[in-house]
Amino acid sequence: MLLPIFSAVVSGNAQADSSLLVVSYDVIRDYYKHYNSWYIDAYQQQHRQTLTIAQSFGGASKQAIAVRNGLPADVVTLNQQNDVDLLAESGLVAKNWQQQYPNQASPFSTVTVFLVRKGNPKRIRDWDDLAREDVGVIFANPKTSGNGRYAYLSALGYARRHYVDQAQIDGFMRRLLKNIPVFDAGARAASITFTQRMVGDVLVTPENEAGLAAHALGSDQFEVVYPSYSARADVFVAEVGRNTAKHQNSRTAQDFIASLWQAPAQRIAAENYFRPSDPQILAEYSVRFPDVETFHVNRLFGDWQTINQQHFVDGGLFDQLYLSE
């Protein structure tokens, strides 16, 4: 079992006057590294207090379950509404959490894209190429990773749009899933498999992860390919009210969340390859974010409870397609 990874960001060497534990899905860690640094400085200037931010990262659904089971998060950042709803159903998060902040509590978003090796030697352009026999595909396990679910559902959304009957759709999905040699628990682990272990020809991953990988590891090694049709993934944030009441840091948690919509935080999002919800700031970075035809998975496949019951429970459609001969 993978344990959450914790890190702390502290302003100066003084003893912290306040603290937060932020529990998140794995590939947002780079954003929070920069956001926390900015926010801690702003917090200290405004409140004349120091602030410690501890963080836990992992697969989205595993993180939500960990919080439900006792991980004392003050704030959660997850990329599926149902994972936050799980905490709301447990009484940890307010039932109306999406009404507490702008844009249904989503400060920015991303889309599912391909990361390929420099020069795109396999000439991968769209989802059909991922079902070819000569292509190795990497993405995170859809049963443990929200980004893995978005990858799987992006492929399925494409198949439903381009194939006439269910047999063709199922055949396409079986061929694609057969090309996946290993499933990692989270998107960051899948990125490591592709970029460091050099497994596979294409990584299916969020745009923010692909952009950071191509930038950090060198444009001479990798490049991003945008498929013709892809799922949009909103990033959701919520206060874990039951815990902040115990920790007496509710106001700090709420301010931490609300500040995600401030212009500096939105620019930090864009610099980390997330698409800002602020349209003016998104326009500033239009070169970085090409237009992509996207769909909302809930409009195409139903609510997340339905999606999970149909596709990702043991013996569901994903297992049937992946395990079939």
C-alpha positions as CSV (number, residue, x, y, z in Angstrom):
1,M,0.0,0.0,0.0
2,L,1.3,3.4,-0.9
3,L,1.5,5.8,2.0
4,P,0.7,9.5,1.5
5,I,3.7,11.8,1.0
6,F,3.9,14.7,3.4
7,S,5.8,17.9,3.1
8,A,5.8,21.1,5.1
9,V,6.3,24.7,4.0
10,V,7.1,27.2,6.8
11,S,7.6,30.9,6.6
12,G,10.9,31.7,8.3
13,N,12.3,30.0,11.4
14,A,9.7,31.3,13.8
15,Q,7.3,29.0,15.6
16,A,4.1,28.7,13.5
17,D,1.0,30.4,14.9
18,S,-1.4,28.5,12.6
19,S,-1.3,25.4,10.6
20,L,-3.2,23.5,7.8
21,L,-3.1,20.0,6.5
22,V,-4.0,20.0,2.8
23,V,-4.8,16.6,1.3
24,S,-4.7,16.4,-2.5
25,Y,-4.5,14.2,-5.6
26,D,-1.0,13.6,-6.7
27,V,-0.2,15.7,-9.7
28,I,-1.2,19.0,-8.1
29,R,1.8,19.0,-5.9
30,D,3.8,21.3,-8.2
31,Y,1.1,23.9,-8.1
32,Y,0.9,23.9,-4.3
33,K,4.7,24.2,-4.0
34,H,4.4,27.6,-5.6
35,Y,1.0,28.6,-4.3
36,N,1.9,27.8,-0.7
37,S,5.0,30.0,-0.9
38,W,3.0,32.9,-2.2
39,Y,0.1,32.4,0.2
40,I,2.3,32.0,3.3
41,D,4.0,35.4,2.5
42,A,0.6,37.0,2.0
43,Y,-0.8,35.5,5.2
44,Q,2.1,36.7,7.3
45,Q,1.9,40.2,5.9
46,Q,-1.9,40.3,6.6
47,H,-2.0,38.6,10.0
48,R,1.5,39.1,11.4
49,Q,1.6,35.4,12.1
50,T,3.5,32.5,10.7
51,L,1.7,29.6,9.0
52,T,2.7,26.0,8.5
53,I,1.2,24.0,5.6
54,A,1.5,20.2,5.7
55,Q,0.5,18.3,2.6
56,S,-0.4,14.8,1.6
57,F,-0.5,13.6,-2.0
58,G,-1.8,10.4,-3.6
59,G,-4.4,8.9,-5.9
60,A,-7.6,11.0,-5.6
61,S,-10.0,8.3,-4.4
62,K,-7.4,6.8,-2.0
63,Q,-6.9,10.2,-0.5
64,A,-10.7,10.7,-0.1
65,I,-11.0,7.4,1.6
66,A,-8.0,8.2,3.9
67,V,-9.7,11.4,5.0
68,R,-13.0,9.6,5.6
69,N,-11.1,7.1,7.7
70,G,-9.4,9.6,9.9
71,L,-6.6,11.5,8.0
72,P,-7.1,15.0,9.7
73,A,-7.3,17.1,6.6
74,D,-8.3,20.7,6.9
75,V,-8.6,21.2,3.1
76,V,-9.0,18.7,0.3
77,T,-8.2,19.3,-3.4
78,L,-9.5,16.5,-5.6
79,N,-10.3,16.1,-9.3
80,Q,-13.6,14.3,-9.0
81,Q,-16.8,15.7,-7.5
82,N,-17.8,12.3,-6.1
83,D,-14.6,12.1,-4.0
84,V,-15.6,15.3,-2.2
85,D,-19.2,14.1,-2.0
86,L,-18.0,11.0,-0.2
87,L,-16.7,13.3,2.5
88,A,-19.9,15.3,2.5
89,E,-21.9,12.1,3.0
90,S,-19.7,11.3,5.9
91,G,-20.4,14.7,7.5
92,L,-16.8,15.9,7.1
93,V,-17.6,18.4,4.4
94,A,-20.6,20.7,4.1
95,K,-23.4,19.3,1.8
96,N,-23.4,22.6,-0.1
97,W,-19.6,22.7,-0.6
98,Q,-19.9,23.5,-4.3
99,Q,-21.9,26.6,-3.5
100,Q,-19.4,28.0,-1.1
101,Y,-16.9,29.2,-3.7
102,P,-17.0,30.5,-7.3
103,N,-17.3,28.2,-10.3
104,Q,-18.8,25.4,-8.3
105,A,-15.6,25.3,-6.1
106,S,-13.3,24.7,-9.0
107,P,-10.5,27.3,-9.3
108,F,-9.0,25.8,-12.4
109,S,-9.2,22.8,-14.7
110,T,-7.2,20.6,-17.1
111,V,-7.8,18.3,-20.1
112,T,-6.6,14.8,-20.9
113,V,-3.7,14.8,-23.4
114,F,-0.9,12.6,-24.7
115,L,2.8,12.9,-23.8
116,V,5.1,11.2,-26.4
117,R,8.8,10.9,-26.9
118,K,10.5,13.7,-28.9
119,G,9.9,13.5,-32.6
120,N,6.8,11.3,-32.0
121,P,8.5,8.2,-33.5
122,K,5.2,6.2,-33.4
123,R,3.3,9.1,-35.1
124,I,0.6,9.1,-32.4
125,R,-2.1,11.7,-33.3
126,D,-5.4,10.5,-31.8
127,W,-7.0,7.8,-29.8
128,D,-7.1,5.3,-32.6
129,D,-3.3,5.2,-32.6
130,L,-3.4,3.9,-29.0
131,A,-5.1,0.8,-30.1
132,R,-2.4,-0.2,-32.6
133,E,-0.5,-3.3,-31.9
134,D,2.9,-1.5,-32.0
135,V,2.0,1.2,-29.4
136,G,2.6,0.8,-25.7
137,V,0.3,2.9,-23.6
138,I,0.7,4.2,-20.0
139,F,-1.9,5.7,-17.7
140,A,-2.9,5.4,-14.1
141,N,-5.2,2.7,-12.7
142,P,-8.8,3.9,-13.2
143,K,-9.8,2.0,-10.0
144,T,-7.5,4.1,-7.8
145,S,-6.8,7.3,-9.7
146,G,-9.1,10.1,-10.7
147,N,-6.8,10.9,-13.6
148,G,-6.8,7.3,-14.6
149,R,-10.6,7.5,-14.8
150,Y,-10.4,10.6,-17.0
151,A,-8.0,8.8,-19.3
152,Y,-10.2,5.7,-19.6
153,L,-13.4,7.8,-20.0
154,S,-11.7,10.1,-22.6
155,A,-10.9,7.0,-24.7
156,L,-14.4,5.7,-24.2
157,G,-16.0,9.0,-25.1
158,Y,-14.0,9.1,-28.3
159,A,-15.0,5.5,-29.1
160,R,-18.7,6.3,-28.6
161,R,-18.4,9.2,-31.0
162,H,-16.5,7.4,-33.7
163,Y,-17.9,3.9,-33.8
164,V,-21.3,2.8,-34.8
165,D,-22.2,-0.1,-32.5
166,Q,-21.3,-1.5,-29.1
167,A,-19.2,-4.3,-30.5
168,Q,-16.9,-1.8,-32.2
169,I,-16.6,0.3,-29.1
170,D,-15.8,-2.7,-27.0
171,G,-13.3,-3.9,-29.5
172,F,-11.5,-0.6,-29.6
173,M,-11.3,-0.4,-25.8
174,R,-10.0,-4.0,-25.5
175,R,-7.2,-3.3,-28.0
176,L,-6.2,-0.1,-26.2
177,L,-6.3,-1.6,-22.7
178,K,-4.3,-4.6,-24.0
179,N,-1.5,-2.2,-24.8
180,I,-1.0,-1.1,-21.2
181,P,1.8,-3.1,-19.6
182,V,1.4,-1.8,-16.1
183,F,-1.1,0.2,-14.1
184,D,0.3,2.6,-11.5
185,A,-1.9,3.8,-8.5
186,G,-1.6,7.5,-9.4
187,A,-0.8,9.8,-12.3
188,R,2.6,10.9,-10.9
189,A,3.7,7.3,-10.6
190,A,2.5,6.7,-14.2
191,S,4.6,9.7,-15.3
192,I,7.7,8.2,-13.6
193,T,7.1,4.9,-15.4
194,F,6.9,6.7,-18.7
195,T,9.6,9.4,-18.3
196,Q,12.2,7.7,-16.1
197,R,11.7,4.0,-16.5
198,M,11.1,4.6,-20.2
199,V,8.2,2.2,-20.5
200,G,5.7,2.7,-23.3
201,D,5.3,5.0,-26.3
202,V,2.6,7.4,-25.0
203,L,1.5,8.6,-21.6
204,V,-2.2,9.5,-21.2
205,T,-2.3,12.2,-18.5
206,P,-3.6,15.6,-17.6
207,E,-2.4,18.6,-19.5
208,N,-0.7,20.0,-16.4
209,E,1.3,16.9,-15.8
210,A,2.3,16.6,-19.5
211,G,3.3,20.3,-19.7
212,L,5.4,20.1,-16.6
213,A,7.1,16.9,-17.7
214,A,7.9,18.3,-21.1
215,H,9.2,21.5,-19.5
216,A,11.1,20.0,-16.6
217,L,12.6,17.1,-18.4
218,G,13.5,19.0,-21.5
219,S,11.6,19.7,-24.8
220,D,14.3,17.6,-26.5
221,Q,12.9,14.5,-24.8
222,F,9.1,14.8,-24.9
223,E,6.3,16.6,-26.6
224,V,2.6,17.0,-26.0
225,V,0.0,15.8,-28.5
226,Y,-3.6,17.0,-28.2
227,P,-6.2,14.4,-29.3
228,S,-9.3,15.4,-31.3
229,Y,-11.7,14.8,-28.4
230,S,-10.9,14.6,-24.7
231,A,-12.4,14.9,-21.2
232,R,-12.2,18.1,-19.2
233,A,-11.3,17.6,-15.5
234,D,-12.2,20.3,-13.0
235,V,-10.1,20.7,-9.9
236,F,-12.4,20.9,-6.8
237,V,-11.5,22.2,-3.3
238,A,-13.4,22.1,0.0
239,E,-13.0,22.8,3.6
240,V,-13.2,19.7,5.9
241,G,-15.4,21.5,8.4
242,R,-15.5,18.8,11.0
243,N,-11.7,18.8,11.3
244,T,-11.3,22.6,11.1
245,A,-13.8,22.9,14.0
246,K,-11.6,20.6,16.1
247,H,-8.4,22.4,15.0
248,Q,-9.9,25.9,15.4
249,N,-8.5,26.9,12.0
250,S,-11.7,27.3,10.0
251,R,-11.0,30.9,9.0
252,T,-7.5,30.1,7.9
253,A,-8.8,27.2,5.8
254,Q,-11.5,29.3,4.2
255,D,-9.0,32.1,3.3
256,F,-6.6,29.6,1.9
257,I,-9.3,28.3,-0.4
258,A,-10.8,31.7,-1.4
259,S,-7.3,32.9,-2.3
260,L,-7.1,30.3,-5.0
261,W,-9.3,32.6,-7.1
262,Q,-7.0,35.7,-6.7
263,A,-5.1,36.8,-9.7
264,P,-1.6,35.7,-8.5
265,A,-2.9,32.2,-7.7
266,Q,-4.6,32.0,-11.1
267,R,-1.3,32.9,-12.8
268,I,0.5,30.4,-10.7
269,A,-2.0,27.8,-12.0
270,A,-1.3,28.8,-15.6
271,E,2.4,28.7,-15.0
272,N,1.9,25.1,-13.8
273,Y,-0.2,24.2,-16.9
274,F,-3.6,24.3,-15.3
275,R,-6.3,26.3,-17.2
276,P,-7.4,29.2,-15.0
277,S,-11.1,29.8,-14.3
278,D,-10.5,33.6,-14.7
279,P,-11.1,34.2,-18.4
280,Q,-8.8,37.2,-18.6
281,I,-5.8,35.3,-17.1
282,L,-6.6,32.3,-19.4
283,A,-6.4,34.7,-22.3
284,E,-3.0,35.9,-21.2
285,Y,-1.8,32.3,-21.6
286,S,-3.6,31.4,-24.8
287,V,-0.4,30.3,-26.5
288,R,0.1,27.7,-23.7
289,F,-3.5,26.4,-23.9
290,P,-4.6,25.6,-27.4
291,D,-8.3,25.1,-28.1
292,V,-9.4,21.5,-27.5
293,E,-12.8,20.0,-28.1
294,T,-13.7,18.6,-24.7
295,F,-16.6,16.9,-23.0
296,H,-17.8,16.7,-19.4
297,V,-17.9,13.1,-18.3
298,N,-21.0,13.6,-16.2
299,R,-23.0,14.8,-19.2
300,L,-21.8,11.8,-21.3
301,F,-21.8,9.0,-18.7
302,G,-24.0,10.2,-15.9
303,D,-23.1,11.1,-12.3
304,W,-20.0,9.7,-10.7
305,Q,-21.9,7.2,-8.6
306,T,-23.4,5.7,-11.8
307,I,-20.0,5.8,-13.5
308,N,-18.2,4.1,-10.7
309,Q,-20.9,1.4,-10.3
310,Q,-20.9,0.7,-14.1
311,H,-17.2,0.9,-14.8
312,F,-14.9,0.8,-11.8
313,V,-16.3,-1.6,-9.2
314,D,-14.8,-5.1,-9.2
315,G,-16.2,-6.9,-12.1
316,G,-17.4,-3.7,-13.8
317,L,-17.1,-2.8,-17.4
318,F,-13.4,-1.7,-17.0
319,D,-12.5,-5.1,-15.6
320,Q,-14.6,-6.9,-18.3
321,L,-12.7,-5.1,-21.0
322,Y,-9.3,-5.2,-19.5
323,L,-9.4,-8.8,-18.4
324,S,-11.1,-10.3,-21.5
325,E,-9.0,-12.4,-23.8
